[in-house]
Amino acid sequence: MITLEDVKKNPEVDTYIRIGNQHLAAMGFTEHSYRHVSLVAKLAQDVLRGLHYPDREVELAGIAGYLHDIGNVISRHDHGQSGAIMAYNILDKMGMPYEEIAVIISAIGNHEEQYGHAVNPVAAALILADKSDVHRTRVRNRDVATFDIHDRVNYAAESSQLLVDPQRRTITMKLTIDLKVSSIMEYFEIFLTRMIMCRRAADFLDCNFELVINDAKLL
């Protein structure tokens, strides 16, 4: 069976992640490097593992998380769709069964808020993992005076956690935000649609979604 470690060692995958991140840097987007995809892979696995899903489904969530942004090497626009097609070709060449490929490419193709839906547990876990990666290390711009709202909100995020409680059936996004850098209102201005998507993904997993910012429960 193809594992996450197998995918990480694939030179084609490595090239697309590396160059896709370079393209986003040229356009002024936040970091989408190995750090981001590795973290999303881990968080997606943590969500399903915490809810006691089968080990193989946990592994597929990790693979989907690691591959979810490879479409950025083509274009930021509709990168979920192009990334899903690219992932199909890669995983097919690696010998993954079609049933497993179908799960992964549907998750990748549904991870963006413009058109995404939690169509299976792996897709739901990927949505929650991807949207929870808000942190100042993702900001490439070092000139604070020229920050746009996305730079400010990400730079203000001093820590972010995604917590799963299987007994209470809750999935909690916990953030610490420096209010001297950005307001909570600005956070909602750019992330409201993502939080709605997270709530729907949690619903798919039969859980309630909670948002906690600076120890205050907002959702």
N, C-alpha and C positions, 0 to 999 in steps of 0.2 A: 504494500500500500504506500502511496505517495505521502510523505510527511512534510510538515512545515520546514524542517531542516533541509529536506531535499530541494524544496522550492527556493530557500535562501541561497543554496549553492549553485542554482541555475544561472549561468552567465548571461542569458538573455534577460531574465528578470532583473539581475543586478544592473545591467546596462540601462534598461528602461526607467528604473527608479532613479538612478544617478542623473541621467540626462533630463528626465522629466522635471526633477527638482531644479536643475540649472535653468530650464525654460521658465519655470515659475519665478525664479529669482530675477530673471531678465524683465519680467512683467510686473515685478514689485509685490508678488504674493508672499504670504508667510511660508515658513519652512515646511517642506514636504519630503524630507530626506529619510534615511534609514531610521533615524530616531522616531519619526512620526509613524512610519509603517510598522516598525517593530513594536512600538507601544500599543498601537491599535490592534495588532495581532494578539498581543498578550491580554489586553482588556476584553476583547471579544471572547477569548478563551475563558477568562475569569468569569464572565457573565454566565456562560452556559455551564461551566464547571460548578459554579456556585449554586446553580439551580438544578444540579444533578442530572444533566443531560448525558447521553452516552459518550464515551471517550472519543469515538470516531467523529461524532458531530462536533465535539470540542476542537478536534484537530482541524476539521474543515473550516471552522470559524477562524482559527489562526491563519490558515492559508488565505482565506478571503480577506482578512485584515491586512496581510502582508502585500497582497496584490491589488488592493482596492484602488490605488491611485496611479497605476501604470499608464492609464490613458492620458495622463498629463504630458507624456512624451509626444503625443500627437497634438493635443489642444486642451486648454482648460475647459473650453465649451463642450458640454456633453461628455466629459471624460469618463463618467461612469459607464456610458454606453460603449465607447471605444475600448475602454479597459476590459469590459466583459468579453468582447470579441477577442481581444489579445490574449486574455487569460484562457479562453477556450483553446486557442491554437497551442499555447504553451503546455497546458495540462494534458491535452490530447497527445502531443508528441512525447510527453513524459509517461504516457500509458495509464493515466487515471481513468477509472470507469466512468461512463457517460452519466450515470445517475449522480455521482459525486460532482462531476463537472457542472451539471445542471444546477446543483445547490449553490456552488461557489459563484458561477457567473450571474445567477439571479440576484445574489446578495450584492455583488459589485455593481450590477446595473441598476440597483435600487437604493444606493447609499446616499444619493444627493437629494436635498430637500425640494428641488424644483420639480421632481417627478417620482421620487422614491417611495416605496412602500415596504413594510415588513411582511414579505411573502412567505417566509419560513424562519425557523429559529436562528439560523446562521445570519440571515439578512437583518433580523432584529438586533442581534448582538453586535453586528458590524455598525449599524446606525448608532447605537448607544456608545460604542467605543470611539468611533470617529468624532462624534460631536462633543465628546467630553474632553478632547485634547485641546484645552485652552491654557496657554502658558507663555510667560514672557520670553522664554528661550526660542519661541517660534518667530519672534520679530527680527527681521534682518536689518531694518533701518536703524542705524545707531544715532541718528540726529533727532532727538526728542522734539525739537521745535517744528519738525516737518511731519510728525505723526499724523496719519489720518485716523478715523474712528476705529478701524480694524487694528491698527498698530496700538492705539491707546488701550483698547479693551484687552488685547492679548498681553500687552506689557504690564497691565495692572494686575493680571492674574498671577499671584505669587505661588499658588498651589491649586491643584485640581485632583479630585479623587472620584472614582466610580465604585460605589459600594453596593454589594448584593446581600440581602437578608432573606434567605429562603424560608425562614419561619414566618416572618411578617409579609412575605411576598412583596418586598419593596426593592427598587433599584434607585439609589440616591446619587445624584451628582453634587459633590460638595466642593465649593470654591472658596478661596480666600482672595479677595480683591483689595488692592490698595486704592482707596477712594480719593486719594490725592492725585492719582493719575487718571482715573476714569470713574464715572458714576455707575451705579447699578442700572439706572435708566438707559445709559448708553449700551450696556450689556444686552438689555432686552431689545434695544433698537435694531441690533444686527443679528441677535441669536434667537428671537422669539419663534421664528418658523422652525428652527432647529430643535428648540425645546418641545414644540408641539409634535414634531416628528419623533422625538425621544419618548414622549408620553405614549404615542401610538405603538411604538416598538415595545415598550414595557407592557402595554395592554396585550399585545400579541403573545407575550411570554407569561400571561396571567399574573402580572405584577402591577403595582402602582409605582408611578414615577414621582420622585421628589427632587426638588432643587433647593439646596441650602447654600446661601452666600453669606459669608462672615457670621456663621452660626445662626443665621435667621432663616427659617423655612419659608420660602416664597411660593413653592408649588407643592 
